[in-house]
Amino acid sequence: MDRGRAHNDPMRSRIGTVAAILAASLLLGGCGGDDDPEGGPEGASPSTGTTSATPGQEVWRALDGPLGRCGPQPADVADAGFAPIVLQDEKVGKINAVTAGTGPTVALLLHQTDGNGLCGWLPYAADLVAEPGVQVLAIDLCGYGESACRSGRSGPAQVNAVSVAVREARTTLRAERVVVGASMGGSVALMTAASDAKIDTAVDLSGPVAWDGIGVIDGGRALRVPVLVATADDEGEEEVAGSRAIVEQAPEGSRFEPAESGHGYRMLLDGDAWPTPLAETVAAWIRG
């Protein structure tokens, strides 16, 4: 993205300067690559945590504390007020997370398998909290970052981890509305939407229609709340048809959003890293 271009719309201010964003868990079909522990853009200096810049260019900088693992970030991401927290549950385990923003709606952001866990969500999360009304709670799913679950990385284990985060949203963050957002791990979001009565809606971006535990949604019939599902044409006819079928069986108000290309959060960006119409559709869905 050309950081020199001004734009009044906060959703267009920065959604994807880092091309690495709603939920994932282990080895989800079609997911590209393992988490990259380095993070950050090309040109990052491991010794300073900043990027080199020519005059007029923005200098990216590393976040403090545990989020330093995410690598250098644009200024608006670094200044978004992300606060690392650790969620502990005796039965589930330890879940690392970050929060930011204010408001009665909490968007629980669940990462895909690439992008270094929750780090991939930071650019989109910064845009979501640029205006009051939405808090974000992004977590490292079981086996990612420093999160360690007693039941490993299985589908049910990931859903249990999400339920711990939902409880945090309802209690500590005092959420009146909880949105579970998904990208490559959209399957986890839908599974949670079928099993946790404390969420209000879910978003599934490129979640595989066949994955460990996804059968619990019963083709969409077991979903408790309306869901937004988006799958790009280049995922293949079977995935697109399966996603549409889930929406057809889901509660009234559910919606399927097509896309020409992209996978997970990469559907939220165009070739110049500007937000796509889908990015704004997802933001509007989160805000209700």
C-alpha positions as CSV (number, residue, x, y, z in Angstrom):
1,M,0.0,0.0,0.0
2,D,1.2,3.5,-0.8
3,R,1.2,5.0,2.7
4,G,1.5,8.5,1.1
5,R,-2.1,8.3,-0.1
6,A,-4.5,9.9,2.3
7,H,-8.0,8.5,2.7
8,N,-10.8,9.6,5.1
9,D,-12.4,6.2,5.5
10,P,-10.7,4.4,8.4
11,M,-11.4,1.0,7.0
12,R,-9.4,2.0,3.9
13,S,-6.6,3.5,6.0
14,R,-4.7,0.4,6.5
15,I,-6.3,-3.0,6.3
16,G,-3.5,-5.0,4.8
17,T,-0.2,-3.3,4.7
18,V,0.9,-6.5,6.2
19,A,-0.2,-9.2,3.9
20,A,-0.5,-11.7,6.6
21,I,-5.7,-11.8,8.8
22,L,-11.1,-14.0,10.8
23,A,-10.0,-18.3,12.6
24,A,-7.8,-21.2,12.1
25,S,-6.3,-24.1,13.8
26,L,-4.0,-27.0,12.8
27,L,-3.5,-28.4,9.3
28,L,-6.7,-27.0,7.8
29,G,-7.1,-28.2,4.3
30,G,-5.8,-25.7,1.7
31,C,-3.9,-23.6,4.2
32,G,-0.6,-22.4,3.0
33,G,2.5,-23.0,5.1
34,D,3.4,-23.1,8.7
35,D,3.5,-20.1,11.0
36,D,6.5,-17.9,10.2
37,P,8.0,-16.9,13.6
38,E,9.8,-14.0,12.1
39,G,7.0,-11.9,10.8
40,G,7.4,-8.4,9.5
41,P,8.1,-7.0,6.0
42,E,11.2,-7.3,3.9
43,G,13.9,-4.9,5.0
44,A,13.2,-5.4,8.7
45,S,16.3,-5.0,10.9
46,P,16.5,-7.8,13.5
47,S,18.7,-5.7,15.7
48,T,16.5,-2.5,15.8
49,G,13.0,-3.9,15.0
50,T,12.5,-1.2,12.4
51,T,12.5,-1.1,8.7
52,S,14.8,1.0,6.5
53,A,13.0,3.9,4.7
54,T,13.8,6.4,2.1
55,P,12.6,10.1,2.7
56,G,8.8,10.2,2.7
57,Q,8.4,6.6,3.6
58,E,6.9,5.4,6.9
59,V,9.3,3.6,9.2
60,W,7.7,0.5,10.7
61,R,8.5,-0.4,14.2
62,A,8.3,-3.5,16.4
63,L,5.7,-3.8,19.2
64,D,6.7,-4.0,22.8
65,G,6.7,-7.2,24.9
66,P,5.3,-10.5,23.7
67,L,4.0,-8.9,20.5
68,G,7.6,-8.2,19.4
69,R,7.4,-11.6,17.8
70,C,5.1,-10.1,15.2
71,G,7.9,-8.1,13.7
72,P,7.8,-4.4,12.6
73,Q,4.4,-2.9,12.0
74,P,3.1,0.3,10.4
75,A,2.6,3.2,12.9
76,D,-1.2,2.9,13.1
77,V,-0.9,-0.8,14.1
78,A,1.9,-0.1,16.6
79,D,-0.2,2.7,18.1
80,A,-3.5,0.8,18.2
81,G,-3.1,0.0,21.9
82,F,-2.8,-3.7,21.7
83,A,-2.5,-5.2,25.3
84,P,-1.2,-8.7,25.6
85,I,-3.1,-11.0,28.1
86,V,-3.1,-14.6,29.1
87,L,-6.3,-16.6,29.5
88,Q,-6.0,-19.5,31.9
89,D,-8.5,-22.4,32.3
90,E,-7.8,-25.4,34.4
91,K,-9.4,-27.8,32.0
92,V,-8.4,-26.2,28.7
93,G,-4.9,-24.7,29.3
94,K,-3.2,-21.4,28.6
95,I,-4.4,-19.2,25.8
96,N,-2.3,-16.1,24.7
97,A,-4.3,-13.2,23.4
98,V,-4.3,-9.4,22.8
99,T,-7.1,-6.8,23.3
100,A,-7.7,-3.3,21.9
101,G,-10.5,-0.9,21.4
102,T,-13.6,0.1,23.2
103,G,-17.3,-0.7,22.8
104,P,-20.1,-3.2,23.5
105,T,-19.2,-5.5,20.6
106,V,-16.2,-7.8,20.9
107,A,-14.8,-9.3,17.7
108,L,-13.0,-12.5,18.6
109,L,-10.4,-13.0,15.9
110,L,-9.2,-16.5,15.2
111,H,-6.2,-16.9,13.0
112,Q,-5.3,-19.1,10.1
113,T,-2.3,-21.4,10.1
114,D,0.1,-19.0,8.4
115,G,0.9,-15.5,9.5
116,N,2.5,-16.3,12.9
117,G,-0.7,-16.9,14.8
118,L,-2.7,-13.9,16.0
119,C,0.0,-11.6,14.4
120,G,-1.7,-11.9,11.1
121,W,-4.8,-10.2,12.5
122,L,-3.1,-7.0,13.8
123,P,-3.6,-4.8,10.7
124,Y,-7.3,-5.6,10.3
125,A,-7.8,-5.3,14.1
126,A,-6.2,-1.9,14.1
127,D,-8.7,-0.7,11.5
128,L,-11.7,-2.2,13.4
129,V,-10.8,-0.3,16.6
130,A,-10.0,3.0,14.8
131,E,-13.5,4.1,15.8
132,P,-15.3,3.4,19.1
133,G,-17.9,0.6,19.3
134,V,-15.8,-2.5,18.8
135,Q,-13.2,-4.2,20.9
136,V,-11.0,-6.9,19.5
137,L,-9.8,-10.0,21.3
138,A,-7.4,-11.9,19.1
139,I,-6.1,-15.2,20.4
140,D,-3.4,-17.7,19.6
141,L,-5.2,-21.0,19.1
142,C,-3.9,-24.2,20.6
143,G,-0.4,-25.0,19.6
144,Y,0.3,-21.5,18.2
145,G,2.4,-18.8,19.8
146,E,2.7,-19.6,23.5
147,S,-0.8,-21.1,23.7
148,A,-0.8,-24.7,25.1
149,C,-4.0,-26.7,25.4
150,R,-4.3,-29.9,27.4
151,S,-6.0,-31.6,24.4
152,G,-3.5,-30.7,21.7
153,R,-4.6,-29.1,18.4
154,S,-7.7,-31.1,17.6
155,G,-10.9,-29.4,16.4
156,P,-12.7,-29.9,19.7
157,A,-9.7,-28.5,21.6
158,Q,-9.7,-25.4,19.5
159,V,-13.4,-24.9,20.1
160,N,-12.8,-25.2,23.8
161,A,-10.1,-22.5,23.6
162,V,-12.5,-20.2,21.7
163,S,-15.1,-20.8,24.4
164,V,-12.6,-19.6,27.1
165,A,-12.1,-16.5,25.0
166,V,-15.9,-16.0,24.6
167,R,-16.2,-16.2,28.4
168,E,-13.5,-13.5,28.7
169,A,-15.4,-11.3,26.3
170,R,-18.6,-11.6,28.2
171,T,-17.1,-11.1,31.7
172,T,-13.9,-9.1,31.7
173,L,-14.6,-7.1,28.5
174,R,-18.3,-6.8,29.4
175,A,-19.4,-7.5,25.8
176,E,-23.1,-7.1,24.9
177,R,-22.4,-8.8,21.6
178,V,-19.8,-11.3,20.6
179,V,-18.8,-12.0,17.0
180,V,-16.5,-14.9,16.3
181,G,-14.5,-14.1,13.2
182,A,-12.8,-16.6,11.1
183,S,-10.4,-16.8,8.2
184,M,-8.8,-20.1,7.2
185,G,-10.0,-21.6,10.4
186,G,-13.6,-20.6,9.6
187,S,-14.4,-24.2,10.5
188,V,-13.5,-23.5,14.1
189,A,-15.8,-20.4,14.1
190,L,-18.7,-22.4,12.7
191,M,-18.1,-25.2,15.2
192,T,-18.2,-22.6,18.0
193,A,-21.4,-21.1,16.5
194,A,-23.0,-24.5,16.8
195,S,-21.9,-25.2,20.4
196,D,-21.5,-22.0,22.3
197,A,-24.7,-20.1,23.2
198,K,-22.8,-17.0,24.2
199,I,-21.9,-15.8,20.7
200,D,-24.2,-13.7,18.5
201,T,-22.8,-14.4,15.0
202,A,-19.8,-15.8,13.2
203,V,-17.8,-15.1,10.1
204,D,-16.1,-17.8,8.0
205,L,-13.6,-16.8,5.4
206,S,-12.4,-19.9,3.4
207,G,-13.1,-22.4,6.2
208,P,-12.8,-25.9,4.8
209,V,-16.2,-27.6,4.6
210,A,-14.6,-30.9,5.6
211,W,-12.3,-30.7,8.6
212,D,-11.8,-32.3,12.0
213,G,-15.0,-31.9,13.9
214,I,-16.8,-29.8,11.3
215,G,-19.5,-32.4,11.1
216,V,-20.9,-31.0,14.4
217,I,-22.6,-28.2,12.4
218,D,-24.7,-30.8,10.5
219,G,-24.3,-29.1,7.2
220,G,-25.3,-25.8,8.7
221,R,-28.5,-27.0,10.4
222,A,-26.9,-27.1,13.9
223,L,-25.8,-23.5,13.7
224,R,-27.4,-21.4,16.4
225,V,-26.8,-17.9,15.0
226,P,-26.7,-16.3,11.5
227,V,-23.3,-16.6,9.8
228,L,-21.4,-14.8,7.1
229,V,-19.5,-17.2,4.8
230,A,-17.2,-16.2,2.0
231,T,-15.3,-18.6,-0.3
232,A,-13.4,-17.6,-3.4
233,D,-14.0,-19.2,-6.8
234,D,-10.4,-20.4,-7.0
235,E,-10.9,-22.6,-3.9
236,G,-12.7,-25.0,-6.3
237,E,-16.3,-25.7,-7.1
238,E,-16.7,-28.3,-4.3
239,E,-15.7,-25.8,-1.6
240,V,-17.9,-23.0,-3.0
241,A,-20.9,-25.3,-3.3
242,G,-20.3,-26.7,0.2
243,S,-20.1,-23.1,1.6
244,R,-23.3,-22.1,-0.1
245,A,-25.0,-25.3,1.2
246,I,-24.0,-24.4,4.8
247,V,-25.6,-20.9,4.4
248,E,-28.8,-22.4,3.0
249,Q,-29.2,-24.6,6.1
250,A,-28.1,-21.9,8.6
251,P,-30.4,-19.7,10.5
252,E,-32.3,-16.9,8.8
253,G,-30.2,-13.9,8.1
254,S,-27.1,-15.9,7.1
255,R,-25.3,-14.8,4.0
256,F,-22.9,-16.1,1.4
257,E,-20.4,-13.7,-0.1
258,P,-18.6,-14.7,-3.3
259,A,-15.1,-13.7,-4.2
260,E,-13.0,-14.2,-7.4
261,S,-9.8,-15.1,-5.7
262,G,-7.9,-15.2,-2.4
263,H,-7.8,-17.4,0.6
264,G,-8.8,-16.4,4.2
265,Y,-7.9,-12.9,5.1
266,R,-6.2,-12.4,1.7
267,M,-9.7,-12.0,0.2
268,L,-9.9,-8.7,2.2
269,L,-7.1,-7.1,0.1
270,D,-6.8,-6.2,-3.6
271,G,-3.5,-6.4,-5.5
272,D,-2.5,-3.0,-4.1
273,A,-3.3,-4.0,-0.5
274,W,-6.4,-1.8,-0.5
275,P,-9.5,-3.3,1.3
276,T,-11.9,-5.1,-1.0
277,P,-15.7,-4.7,-0.8
278,L,-15.6,-7.9,1.2
279,A,-13.4,-6.3,3.8
280,E,-16.0,-3.6,4.4
281,T,-18.8,-6.2,4.3
282,V,-17.1,-8.1,7.1
283,A,-16.5,-4.9,9.1
284,A,-20.2,-4.0,8.8
285,W,-21.3,-7.5,9.8
286,I,-19.1,-7.3,12.9
287,R,-20.5,-4.0,13.9
288,G,-24.0,-5.4,13.4
